[in-house]
Amino acid sequence: MRILLDSNIWRYVVDAGAVPALRNAVRRSKHILVVAPAVLYEAAHTTDKVVRNALLSAMVDPSWKRLMPEAYSEAEEFKSEVRRLRPEWLQARPNLERFKRIRYDWLRSKGGLWDRMPSDADVLQRYEDEAGLLARARRQARELREDASSWSPKFLTATLTKTLAGFPEPTPGWNGNPVEPWRIDALNVLVQAVRTPGHATVDWIEGEIDVPRVLQQTASHLKFWCHDVGVEKMPRHWLRWAFEFLQRQRRVSDGTPVDAQLGTYLVDADMVLSADKIFIFIAQRCRDDAPFAVAEPRLLPGGEAAVEAVLSAFASTGRVSSPTTNRS
């Protein structure tokens, strides 16, 4: 079983000085601890340098399985569907040199980005502060929450796969029938990403995809997302929308954007452990409604009790049962 830990669980483990115990538990276990770059980046923004270094050192331990960033995985989903549905968007002469270099930096077992993160955290903070990426994401989360404040309460319990949306007026590429809102969201996210200087998505797609051509063919691009792509081939795009859709109806904090990022990794794990009730609530909703397999969410207590629960999860020889999530 692949087990994913939320940021709060990592903090409890580090505060309790339990990293060696966790390492031993994982080594004796039949399970795998997977680490998402989303929690790595969140830890890199911790203001207390002592805590930050302890968190990063714990997360980059080679005993765990390191995952690729969500921007990479979402880009791979997009490129796969482009090859299947819009081969004319592929570069006539693909240039994968930069793509391979960046991917290798994430994948290499020693000396790569993971190993450099503890020493590069200050540089990362300065870059993202100057670019305003994190601040923009947090501002957008609050704006979306404010927009959703007038929604009907029925949206909180509506089946995600039965929720539909459309455009306010006829739009080239749209057949006029309601579509799943994740499709419109994915379209907008991609367009915004490729138009944002320094966005990671560009690094992962421009070597194979003719981005200017995609943006020029607005009707074909809209039809691609709204009617052509298969949801089973775009699970991370669906999960990102689902998390943000449900987050809009809940309390928003500085960690809200990170939770949405972490949500996209629920297809890379079999179980996710967190002490955040809202995160677990949303993860369970996604597991209930997603048209593909999603990690089982398990709500843990806080503090040292969380550490004991994590060690117990890895000591289990079979499937770890999850308690019933309170949806009230």
N, C-alpha and C positions, 0 to 999 in steps of 0.2 A: 504494500500500500504506500502511495505517495502522500505525505502529510505536509501541508503548507501552514506556516505560522504567520499570524497577523503581527503588526509592529508592536502592539501592546504586550503580546506574549514574549517577544524578544526582550522587551524592556524588563519584564518580570524575571526572566531567566538571567539577564545580566546583573540586575540589582541584587539578586540572590546569590551571585557568584556561582551559578549552576551550569556554566558552559561546559566544564569538564564532565559533569554528571550527564549532561545531555549528549555529549560526544560519546561517552561510554555506552549510554542507552541505545543510541543509534547504531553503534558498531555491533552490539549484541542483538540487535533487532532484525526482523525480516522486512521492516518498513524502511522507507527512504524519506529523509527530510529534504524538501525542496525549498529553495530560497528564491523569491521574486525580486528582480531589480527595483520594483516599486518600493519595497520596504528598505532596500539599501539606500535609495535616493532620499527617502524620508529621514532615515537616520543621519545622513550626511548634512541635513539641515538643522540638526540638534544644536542649540546655541551653547550649551555646556560642553566644552571641548573634551573634558574627561569622560563624560557620559557618551559623547559622540564617538570617541575613539574606542571605547569599550564595546559599544553596539556594533560598530563597523568591523572590529576585529572578530567579534562573535559570528557575524553574518558571512564573512568571507572565509571562514574555516573550510579547508578542503574536504572535511568529512561530509559536507552536505552536497546535494546536487544543485548546481547553479542553473537557473533558467535564463533564457534570452529575454531582452526587454520587450514589453508589449507592443511597442511601435514596430519592431522587427516582425513579430508574429502576425500582427494585423496587416502589415505590408505583404507578407507571404500569402495570406488569404486573398488579398486584393489581386496580387500578381497571378495567382493560380487561376482565378476567375477571368482575368484578362486573357490569359492564354487560351482558355476554353471558349470565351464568348466574344472577345474583341481583339483578335490577333493583330489587327491593323494598328493597334495602339502600341505594339512592341517596337522597340528601337530596331531600325534596319541593321545597325551595327552596335550591338550591346557592348557596353564598357563596364565590366564588373570589377575592375581593379580596386576602386575605392570600397565597394560593397564587400569584397572579400577581405580587405585589410581591416575594416571595422568589425566584421563578423569574427575574424580570427582573434581580434583583441578581446572580444567578449568570451570566446570559446577556449582560449589557451589556458592550460592548467596552472601555469606559473608566469608571473611577470605581466599579466594582462590587466585589463581594466579592473577586474575584481580585486586583484592584489594591490593595485595602486589606489583604490578608493580611500583607504584610511589617510594616505598622505596627500591625496588630491582634493579632499573635501573642501578645504578653504577656497581653492580655485573654482570648484564647481559652484559653491555658494555665490561667489562674486559674479561668475558668468550668468547664473540664473537670475540673480538680483538685478543685474544690468539689463538683461533681456526681458525681465518682468514676467517670465513664463509662469512661475508658481503664483505670483500675485494675481496674474490674469486669470488663472484657473480658479483661485479662491473667490475672486470677484464675480466670475461667471456663475459659480455655484450659488452664491448669495442672490444673484439676479434671478436665476432660475427658481430658487425657493420662493422669492417674492412673487414671481409670475404665477406660481402654482398655488399661492395662498387662496385664490378664488375658485380653485377647482372643486368639483363635487367630491365628497368623501368616497364615492363609489370607486374612484380611480385607485384608491389604496388597496382594494381587494379584487379589482378586476383582473381576470385572467390575462396575463401578458400577451399571449399569442392571439387573443381575440380583440386586443386593443388596436384600433385602426385610425388612420389619419389621411389627410389629403392636402391639396393646395387650394388656396382661396379662389383661384381662377384657372381657366384652362392654361396648361403649360406644355410646351413642346416636349415630347418624350413620355408624357404621362397619359394613360388611357382614360383618365377621368374617374376610375373606380378607387375606393379607399384602399390604402396599402398599409402594411405593418410599419409603424413609425420608426423602427430601427433603421429602415431603409433610407428614409429621408434624412435621419440623423447622420448615418454613415456618409451619405453624399456630402452633406454640409461640413462634416468633420474633415473629410479628405480635401475638399476645396480650400478650407481654411488652413489646413496644415501645409499644403504645397505653396500657399501664398504667404506663409509666415517665415521670415528669414531665420535660419538656424534650426528649423524644425527637424527632428530626427527622421520623420517619415520620408523626407526628400532623400536622405542618404540611402535609404533602403530600397527606393523604387526607381530613381532617375537613371540608373545604369541600364535598366531593362525597359522602362516605360517612357514613351514620348509624352512627358507631362504637358507641354504646351498644346499638343494635339488633343489630348483628353479634355483640357479646359476649353478649347475652341469648339469641340463637338458637344455642345451643351445638351442637345436633345438626346443624342446617343448616350451620353454620360448619365443623364437622368434616367433613361430607360434601363440602362445597365443596372443601376441600383434598385430602382422601384419595381422592375418587373422581371429581370433576367437572372440575377444572381440567386443561388440557392442558400437558404438560411443555414442548412447543415454544413455548408462550406465557408460560412462566415460566423462561426460561434463567438469569437471575441468581439466582433462588431455588435452582435446582438447583446452580449453580456454588458458591454460598456453602456449601450443605450438603456438596458433594463436597470442597471444600478443607478444611473443618473436620473431616470424617470422616477424611480421609487425614492431616491434621495430628495427630490424636489418636494416631496410630501412629508419630510422629516426635518428634525433640527439639523442645521448646517454648522459645521465647525471648520477650522483650518485643515483638518484631516480628511474632509469630505472628498476632495479630488483624488487623494491617494487611495481611498477606499474604492473608488470607481476604477482606478488603475488596477488595484489588487484583484478586483472582481473579474477582470479579463483572464486571470490565471486559474480560474476555477475549472478550466478544461485541462490544466496541466497537473492536477492533483486529484486524489480520491477523497481527501478529507482536508478541511481547513479549520484551524483552531483559533478562536478569538475570544476576548473578554468584552468585546463591544456588542451590546445587545442589538443596536441598530444594524450594524454590519451583518450579524448573524441572521437577523430578521430578513434583510434583503437577499442575502445569499440563499436562504431557505426558499424564499419566493421564486428566485431564479431556478433553483433545483426542482421545485414543484412544476414550473411552467415551461422550462426550456425544452425545445424539441431536439435535444442532444444531451449526452451525459455531462453532469455537473458535480463537482466535489460536494461531499456531504459536510454541512456546517455543524460545528459543535461549539456550544457556548461554555466557556470555562469561567471559574471564579477569578477574582483578582488576587494580586500579591503572591505569597509563597504557595498558596493553594493551587494557583495556576501552574506553577513549576511542577508540583507533585502530579497534577493531572496530565501534563505533557509527558513526563517520564513514564507515567502509567500507560499512556497511549502507545508509546514505543515499546513498552514491555509486553503489550498484548500480542498474542500469537495469531490472532485472527482479526476479523473486522471489528472495529471499535464502534459500539452503538452510540448514537447521538440522542441526547435527551430531547423531549418535545419542546419546540420553540414556542414561547408565549407571544402571540400576535396581538395582544391587546395593547 
